[in-house]
Amino acid sequence: MRVLVTGGCGYIGSALLPQLVDDDRVEHVTVLDSLASGTPQNLMGLNLGTTDQLAFHRGDVREYSDVEKAMRGVDTVIHLAAITGADSTHERREETFAVNYDGTENVIRAAGKLDVKNVVFASSCNLYGRASSTDIDETTDPDPLNPYAEAKFDAETRICEAQSEYGFDATALRMSTNYGYSPGVRFNLVVNHFVFRALTDRALTVYGDGSNWRPFIHVEDAAHAYKHAALNPEAWPQDVYNVGANDQNYQIETIAEIVNDELNHTLEITYLRDEHPGPSYHVNFDRLTETGFAPEHTLREGVRDLAAQFENTPHLTQPQ
């Protein structure tokens, strides 16, 4: 297969690309990234420039011509490019929709024009909002609480509708909250943020009372899910899948306790009870089991591994 990855220099993309390059079924990988949030440093180790298997295009998904140019000759698209950081998008609503929705529309148009066979779209469990149920499945009506989630829901709806219009297969992966190390690691995600604070001997701050739920998935497992859906589309026949594991739903206060415990710290856990804790969703992943894919990492392993990465890069935890 010949695969295009949009946003390939980002957090998940930088974990996904090595998996694709190492897979014998993949003949060629093209990366499209604007480098607005990613960096070419995240591609180090992939022999970029010395192999015919990997090509990089600097471009913006908001520009149709950039998307079409990068997509020529590919069979499958993994569309990761997006503005992330859900809370921050309240101040970036117009930009968020331009990238996350309009950019997806450009991917759809180009895929239809160029006879792409399969599109895998990066959606998010964040679109469930604050659901009272502790068994949210794909039939639950989304209730997006921020522009990020709104744009993701609108985009996944559009991309699934476009299948009949343009003749390609499409699957939206409603991803759990990521954690763990990749070359493009993000620290505005709760587990990674707590690990960093713990290693720098700072209190772990929990918004609200810490009772809100989130499902979690290691970034390597998230990358593997995208690869699995891209290379085995027949195993992912449904339009939408929640991606995670039933036993990896945690309340935020439990995340703080796990980080404290695994890193052998006696840090203070503080609660800002007047602060809004954001979305809360406890998700069911039974549909995912039908695909043959299952996450392999546990949250405790991910915490230990990320801490080890810090210890091997000591300047990251030095006071600034």
C-alpha positions in Angstrom: 0.0 0.0 0.0 0.9 3.6 -0.5 -0.2 5.7 2.5 -0.6 9.4 3.2 -0.4 10.6 6.8 -1.6 14.2 7.4 -0.2 15.7 10.5 2.6 13.1 10.5 5.0 15.2 12.6 2.6 15.4 15.6 2.2 13.3 18.7 0.5 10.3 17.3 2.0 10.7 13.8 5.5 10.5 15.1 4.6 7.2 16.7 2.7 5.9 13.7 5.3 6.6 11.0 7.9 4.1 12.2 5.2 1.5 12.5 4.2 2.1 8.8 7.7 2.2 7.5 8.5 -1.1 9.3 5.5 -2.9 7.8 6.2 -5.0 4.8 2.7 -4.3 3.4 3.6 -0.6 3.1 5.4 0.4 -0.1 5.5 4.1 0.5 4.5 6.7 3.1 3.9 10.4 2.4 3.7 12.9 5.2 1.8 16.1 4.9 2.4 18.6 7.8 2.4 22.4 8.1 4.9 22.2 11.0 2.6 24.7 12.8 2.8 22.5 15.9 5.0 19.6 14.9 8.7 19.7 14.0 11.0 17.8 11.5 12.9 16.7 14.6 10.1 14.2 15.2 11.0 12.4 12.0 14.6 11.8 13.0 15.5 8.1 12.8 13.3 7.5 9.7 16.2 8.1 7.2 14.2 10.9 5.6 16.0 11.9 2.4 17.9 8.7 2.1 15.0 6.3 1.4 12.5 6.1 -1.4 9.9 4.7 1.1 9.2 8.0 2.8 8.4 11.5 1.4 7.7 14.7 3.2 5.4 17.5 1.9 5.2 20.8 3.9 1.6 22.0 3.4 -1.6 23.0 5.1 -4.8 21.0 5.0 -6.7 24.2 4.7 -5.1 24.6 1.2 -6.8 22.2 -1.2 -3.8 22.3 -3.6 -1.4 21.2 -0.8 -3.7 18.2 0.0 -4.2 17.1 -3.6 -0.5 17.3 -4.4 0.5 15.2 -1.4 -2.3 12.6 -2.0 -1.5 11.8 -5.6 -0.7 8.1 -6.1 -1.8 6.9 -2.6 -4.2 4.1 -1.7 -5.0 5.0 1.9 -5.2 8.2 3.9 -4.7 8.5 7.7 -6.0 12.0 8.5 -4.5 13.1 11.8 -3.9 16.8 11.0 -5.8 19.0 13.5 -5.7 21.7 16.1 -5.7 19.8 19.4 -5.9 20.9 23.0 -9.7 21.0 23.4 -9.8 23.6 26.2 -7.7 26.1 24.2 -10.0 26.0 21.2 -12.6 28.2 23.0 -10.4 31.1 22.1 -9.6 29.7 18.6 -13.0 28.7 17.3 -12.7 30.0 13.8 -9.2 28.6 13.3 -10.2 25.3 14.8 -13.1 24.8 12.4 -10.9 25.9 9.5 -8.3 23.2 10.2 -10.4 20.5 11.7 -13.5 20.7 9.5 -12.6 22.6 6.4 -9.3 20.7 6.2 -11.2 17.4 6.4 -13.4 18.6 3.5 -10.3 19.1 1.4 -9.1 15.6 2.3 -12.6 14.3 1.2 -12.5 16.1 -2.1 -9.0 15.1 -3.0 -9.7 11.4 -2.0 -12.7 11.4 -4.2 -10.9 13.0 -7.2 -7.9 10.7 -6.9 -9.7 7.4 -6.3 -8.3 6.8 -2.9 -9.7 3.5 -1.5 -9.8 4.2 2.2 -9.8 7.1 4.6 -9.1 6.7 8.3 -10.1 9.8 10.3 -8.9 10.8 13.7 -11.9 11.6 15.8 -12.2 11.8 19.6 -14.2 10.5 22.6 -14.1 14.1 23.7 -17.2 14.7 21.6 -19.3 12.8 24.2 -19.1 15.8 26.5 -20.3 15.2 30.1 -22.3 12.0 29.8 -24.1 10.6 32.9 -23.8 7.0 31.6 -20.8 4.9 32.5 -21.3 2.7 29.4 -21.0 5.1 26.5 -21.0 3.3 23.1 -21.0 4.4 19.5 -24.8 4.8 19.5 -24.7 7.4 22.3 -25.6 10.9 21.0 -22.5 13.2 21.2 -22.7 16.3 23.3 -19.6 18.4 22.3 -18.6 21.0 24.9 -15.8 22.8 23.0 -15.0 23.9 19.4 -12.5 21.0 19.1 -15.2 18.4 19.8 -17.8 20.2 17.7 -15.5 20.3 14.7 -14.5 16.7 15.1 -18.1 15.5 15.3 -19.1 17.6 12.2 -16.0 16.3 10.3 -16.6 12.7 11.1 -20.2 13.0 10.1 -19.2 14.6 6.8 -16.5 12.0 6.0 -18.8 9.1 6.7 -21.6 10.6 4.5 -19.0 11.2 1.7 -18.4 7.5 1.3 -21.4 7.1 -1.0 -20.8 10.4 -2.7 -17.1 9.7 -3.6 -16.9 5.9 -3.5 -14.2 5.4 -0.9 -14.4 3.5 2.5 -14.0 5.6 5.6 -13.7 4.9 9.3 -13.7 7.4 12.2 -11.7 6.5 15.2 -13.0 8.1 18.4 -9.7 8.0 20.3 -9.3 7.9 24.0 -7.1 10.5 25.7 -3.5 9.7 24.8 -0.5 9.4 27.1 3.1 8.1 26.9 6.2 8.9 25.0 6.6 9.6 21.3 9.1 11.9 19.5 6.3 14.5 19.3 5.2 14.1 22.9 2.6 16.6 24.3 2.5 17.8 27.8 -0.9 19.4 27.8 -2.4 15.9 28.3 -3.3 15.0 31.8 -1.1 11.9 32.3 2.0 13.3 30.7 1.4 16.6 32.5 1.2 14.9 35.9 4.3 12.8 35.2 6.3 16.0 34.4 5.1 17.7 37.5 5.9 14.7 39.7 9.4 14.5 38.4 9.9 18.2 39.1 8.5 17.8 42.6 5.4 19.9 42.1 1.9 19.4 43.3 -0.5 17.6 41.1 -3.4 19.9 40.5 -6.9 18.4 39.9 -9.7 20.6 38.6 -13.0 20.2 40.3 -13.4 17.2 42.7 -11.5 14.8 40.4 -14.5 12.5 39.9 -14.8 13.1 36.2 -14.1 10.1 34.0 -11.8 9.7 30.9 -10.7 6.7 28.9 -7.0 6.5 28.2 -4.8 4.9 25.6 -1.0 4.8 25.1 0.2 6.7 22.1 1.8 3.6 20.6 -1.5 1.8 20.8 -3.3 4.7 19.3 -0.8 4.7 16.4 -1.3 0.9 16.0 -5.0 1.4 15.8 -4.7 3.8 12.9 -2.3 1.5 11.1 -4.6 -1.5 11.7 -7.6 0.4 10.3 -5.6 1.7 7.3 -4.1 -1.7 6.3 -7.0 -3.9 7.2 -10.1 -1.9 6.2 -12.2 -5.1 5.9 -11.8 -5.6 9.6 -13.3 -2.1 10.4 -16.6 -2.2 8.5 -18.4 0.3 10.8 -18.3 4.0 10.2 -17.3 4.8 13.8 -15.3 3.1 16.5 -14.5 4.1 20.1 -10.8 3.2 20.5 -9.5 2.3 23.9 -10.1 -0.5 26.5 -12.9 -1.0 29.0 -10.5 -1.3 31.9 -8.7 1.9 31.0 -11.4 4.3 32.1 -10.2 6.3 35.0 -11.3 9.2 37.2 -8.9 12.1 37.2 -8.2 11.8 40.9 -7.2 8.2 40.3 -4.7 9.3 37.6 -3.0 11.6 40.1 -2.9 8.8 42.7 -1.4 6.3 40.2 1.3 8.8 39.1 2.2 9.5 42.7 2.3 5.8 43.5 4.3 4.7 40.4 6.9 7.3 40.8 7.4 6.7 44.5 6.7 10.4 45.3 4.7 11.8 48.2 3.5 14.8 46.3 0.6 16.9 47.4 -2.5 16.5 45.3 -4.5 19.8 45.3 -8.1 20.3 44.2 -9.3 23.4 42.6 -12.9 22.7 43.3 -14.2 26.0 41.9 -12.6 25.2 38.5 -14.7 23.5 35.8 -13.2 20.0 35.3 -14.3 19.8 31.7 -15.8 16.8 29.9 -16.5 13.5 31.7 -17.1 10.3 29.8 -16.8 6.6 30.7 -16.6 4.7 27.4 -17.5 1.2 26.2 -15.1 -0.4 23.7 -16.9 -3.6 22.9 -17.3 -2.8 19.2 -13.6 -2.4 18.9 -13.0 -6.1 19.8 -14.7 -7.1 16.6 -11.8 -5.6 14.6 -9.2 -7.9 16.1 -7.3 -4.9 17.5 -6.7 -4.4 21.2 -4.5 -2.0 23.1 -1.4 -3.6 24.7 -0.1 -1.0 27.1 -1.4 -0.2 30.6 -1.5 3.2 32.1 0.9 2.2 34.9 3.4 1.0 32.3 3.1 4.2 30.4 3.7 6.3 33.5 6.9 4.4 34.2 8.1 4.5 30.6 7.6 8.2 30.3 9.4 8.8 33.6 12.3 6.7 32.2 12.4 8.9 29.1 12.8 11.9 31.3 15.5 10.3 33.3 17.4 9.6 30.1 17.0 13.3 29.1 17.7 15.1 32.3 17.7 18.6 31.0 14.0 18.3 30.4 13.3 18.3 34.1 15.8 21.0 35.2 14.3 24.3 36.5 14.0 27.0 33.8 
